[in-house]
Amino acid sequence: MSKNLFPVLKKRTIIHVDLNAFYPSCEVIRDNSLKGLPLIIIMSPEPIGELTRGVIASCSYEARSYGLRAAMSYVQAKKLCPDGIFKRADFDLYTSISSDVMQLLQKFTSKIEQASIDEAYLDVTDKISDSYTAADLSSDIKNDLKLKLNLICSIGTAPTKVSAKIASDYQKPDGLTIISFKDVKSFLSPLKVGIVPGIGPKTEKSLNLLKITTLGDLSNYSREKLMAKFGKIGIWMWKVANGIDDDEVISDYEAKSRSAEHTLLDETSDKTIILNELLLQAREVYDKLINENLEYRTVGIKILYNNFNSVTRSYSYKLPRSDWIGVNTPIEKLIDRIDLDSIKVRKVGIKLSDLSNSNSNSEIKQSSISDWA
């Protein structure tokens, strides 16, 4: 079998911060009289007083007790919760408060990746010690968000981004789940494969047909057969199930990077269209980088869905590169690790990071795609 595309990384400590019921919480910050009420945030082109259509963007936990959930229609929500407080989504407010959150998180580490308006990954590997544990740091984050911004969050701490994301979903609201390096596989094992970000309904159905329903089943399945059935994404799924994932936390505040984003003309789930847009953006960023006499080591992509959630994927080389194939090849692989089955995409982004001056690396080139670790 050929050399694996995605390597095992060293031990890391990744924190995933998920702000609970974020949009309703922002409305409560603006108007405290809404606290404790069934509050429903609606995305609609119509004013609230004239609402006849639209979908739920988010709702408070009090509203969820009526059976309400995100993406439910306004009409259905009104039937289930006629006395609910309906508010039209105010993304200017939510974005402003989200910015305050990200600024607060910088107190804990500079390695922060904002995954969406209400989620972030933090690489705190170098902040953890015997005297200041992952539990201590996570608790400090939760306390600061509550005391300084009046926001509740759930936190997952784990060796990888995927497992940290799953851990933050494990106990909601106001949860804290910590998975150690040695326990990550046993934690993931009983969970359904569909819980993994990047495994959409179609892929989950295909896995189920192979009698793979849990991550434990997936971790014990033949890598060769997964590769034959799903291609490179099969290897990625197997590694995730085994607690192995090399996705790095790509800081939005990172100085040594070049990036570009583009809003699609029409929202789409068409992989070919999305890939072409990514490659166009990548070529633009790459050309600028070369003109600056710079080389890259990490290639990252970002997908923003039409519900304003986003997902990032990245690949890092061992050594700096300056060739175009080193950019476009991982993009074509990374897009296979994005869920395009269940929701449409509205914006795409590309980032080349871990930059260095090409003159300083003349003796250490990684010129072949086969040199990937």
N, C-alpha and C positions, 0 to 999 in steps of 0.2 A: 504493500500500500504506500502511496506517496506521502511525503512529509506533511504533517498536520499544519493547517493554516493558522490556527489560533493556539498559542502556547500557554503553558501553565505559568502564572506569575508567582512572585514571592508572596509571602504572607502580607496581607494588608488589612486595614480596618476602615471600612466604608460605612458611613452613616447615611441613611435615606430619611429625610424629613418630609412628612406629608401633613400639610395643614388641613385640619378636619373641618368639613363644611365651610370652606374658606369664603365663598361669596356671601352666604348668610352672615358669617362672622364679621365680614367687613361692613355689612349693613348695620349690624348691632353696634359696631364701633362708632358709626355715624349717628345712630339713634338708639340709645340704650333701652328705650321703652319696648323695643322689639325682642329683647332677650327672653328666652323661654317660650316664645310663640312659634306656631307652625309657619315658618317663613319659607316662601317658595320664590326662587329667582328664575325668571322666564327670559329666554332669548326670543325676541319677536320684533318685527319691523313696526309694529303698532304700539301706540301709547297704552299704558296700563289701563286707563279708564275706558279704552275702546277695544280691549283684547278680545279677539275671536279665535286666534291661532297662535302657534308658537310651541316651543318645547322647554322642558325644565333643564336649566343649566346646572343647578344645584339646589338643595333644600336643607333646612335645618333637621337635626335628628328628631325634633318634635314632629315635623312634617313627615319624616320617613316612617314614623309609627303608624301612619295612615296607609302605608303601602306605596308611597310616592318614591320615585327614583329618577335619576338623571335620564334625559332623552324621552321621558314620557310627555305626551302631548298636554297642552294647556287644558283642553276640553276634558280629558280623562282626569287630570289632576284636580280640576274644579269639582268633578263629580265625587271623587274620593275624599276630598278635603274642602268642602264648600266654605268653611269659615277660615281657611288659610289666608295668610297675608301674602299677596302676590306683588312682587317687585320686578320691574324690568331691569335686566342686567346692566350694570354701570361699570364697564371695563376700565374707564379712566380711574375710578376709585380703587378698583381691585389691583390695577397695575401699580398705582402709587403705594398702596400698602404692601404689595409684594416686594417692591423695591426697598421698603423699610426692613422687611424680613431679611432679604439678601444682605443688606448692609449690616444688620445685627449678626448674621451668621459669620461674617468675616472676622469677628472677634475670636472665633474658635479655630479657624484655619483659612488660609488664602486659597486653598484648593477646593473651590466650590463650583459645581455645575448646576445651573438652574434648569431643571428638566421640564418644568411647566410653570405657570403662574403661581401654583401652590405646592410645588415639589422641588427639592434640591438634593443633590448628592454632595457629601463632604468626604474627602480623603483625609483622615485624621491619624494615619499610621504613625507619623512622627510626633504626635501629641500624647500618645498613650504610654504609660509607664506603670510600674508596679504600684506606685502611690497614687496615680491618677488614671483610673481604669476607663474603659469604654462606657461602663454604666455611669460613672461619675460625670463624664463629659456629656453624655446623652441627657442626663437629668438636668445638668446646667443649661443646656439648650432649651429644654422644655420649660424650665422655670423662667428663663429670660424672656421667652416668647409670651408667656402668660402674664408676667409682671409688667413688662415694658410695652407690649403691644396688644395685650388682652386677646391673645390667640392660643387656641389649643391645637396640639399636633400629636401625631403618632410617629414614633421613631423605630426604625429597624437598623440594627448594627450587625454587620457580617463581613466576611472576607472579600465578597464580590458585590458589584452593583446589583445584579439580578437578585441575589439572595437577600440583600439589604432591602430592596424594593418589596419583595415578598414578605419579609419580616415586618415591615412597617404596616402592611395590610392585615397582619395576623391578629392584632388586637386594636380595635377601634371602638369608640374614640379614645383619645388620650392614652394610647398604649405605648409600651416600651418593650421590644423584643430583641434580645441579644443572642447572636449565634456565634459561637467560637469557631475557630478554624477546624478543630478536630470534630466538631459536632454538625458541621454544615450539611454533610451528605445525609446523616440520619434525620435531620430536621426536614429536609426537602423530600425524603423518600415517600412518605404517605400522601403527599399532596398531589392533586390532579394536575396533569400536564398543562391544561389550559390556563393555569395560574401564572405561567411564565410570560412576561411581556415579550412579544415577538412570536408567540405560538397562537395564531388566530384560530377561529372556529374550523376553517377548512383543514388546516394542518392537524388540529386536535382530532378531527374526525378520521383523517388518514392514519394517525397513530392508533386510534381506538380499533380500527380495522385490523391492525397488527397485534391486537390484544395488549397494547400499551396504554394504560389508563392513568397510571401514577408516575411520578418522577422516579420512583424506585424501579418500576418496570423499565423505564427509559434508560436508567443508568446501567441496568444489567443486560440490555439488548446489544446485539452485535453492532459494533461501529461500522463494520464493512457493509452490513445490510442497510443500515441507516444512510450511509453514504450513497449506496446504489439507488435507494428509493428517493432521497431528498437532496442529494448533492452535498455541498459544503454546509448547508444549514443543518443537515443531519448530524454532522460532527459537532457543530456548535450546540445543538440541543443535547447531545450526549454529554458534552462537557459541562453544560449548565446543570444537568441532572446530577452530575458527580461533584458539584460544588466548584467547578473550574470555569473561570471566565476572566478574560484579560481586558475587558473594557475599562479604560482609564477614566478617571474624573477629569473632564476637560473644562478648565476654569474659564468662565466668560470674562474674567478680569485678567486673564493671562496676557502679559505684555508681548511675549514672543510668539505671536500667531498672526495669521492673515485669514480673513473670512469674508464670506458674502452670503446674502440671503435673497430669495426671490419669491414673491407671491405669484402663484399660478393664475393664469387667465381664467381657468375654470377649475373648480375643485374636482379632484379625480382620485380613483383608486387604481388607475392604469399604471402598472409597473414600468412599462416602456416610456411613457410620458414623463414619469417622475425621475427615472434614471437619466433620460436625456437632459432634463433640466439640471440635475445634479452635475452632470458632466460638463454642461455649458458653464455653470458657475465655477466649477473646479478649474476649468481651463483659464478662466479670467483671473482667478486667484493665483494659479500656478505661473502664468505669464508675468504677473506683477512681482511675484517672489523671485523669479529668475532675473528680472531686470534689476532687482535690488541685490543681486549676487548672494542670495540666501539659499539654504537647503532646509528641508523639512525632515522630521522623523515620524510624526504622527499625522494620520489622515482621519478626519472625522466628518460624519454627516449628521444633519439634524432634519427631522420631519415635524412640521406643525400641522396637526389635524384641525378639522373645522369645528371642533369643540374647544379649541384653544389649548389642548394638551399637546405635549411634544415628546419626542423620544430621540435620543442620540445614540450613535454607535461609532466606535473608533477602532483603529488598528495602529500599533506602533512598531516600527522597525528597530532592530538592534542598533543600526548605524544610520547616520544622515544620508539622504538621497537627494538627487537633483533631476531625476528623469521623470517624464510624463507617465510612463507605464506604471511607475511606483505610486502614482496618484489614482489613475483610472481603474486599475485592477482591484484594489481593496474596495473602492466605491461599488463596483459591480458585485462584490461578495457581501459587503455590509448591507446592501439594500435587501438581500435575501433574509436578513435577520430583523426586518421591520414588518409589523402587522399591517397589511394592506387589504385584509379580507373584510373587516367589519366597519371601517370608517374612512371617509374621504380625507384627502390631504389638501391643504390650502397654501402651504409655504414650504420651501425646501432651503437648506443651508449647507454650506461646506466650510470646513476649517482645516488649514494646514498649520501645525504647531510644532513645538519643540524645535524652533528654528535656530540656525547657526550660520555664520559666515562661511561661504563655500571655500574660501582660501585657507581657512583654518583646518579643513578636513581633507586636504588633498591626498593624504596618505592612508585614509581609512574610508574607502568607498564600499558601498553595498550596491553593486551594479546590476545584480541579477535578481529577478523575482523569485528564483529558487532559493535565494539566501534567506528567505523569511524564516524567523525562528518558530 
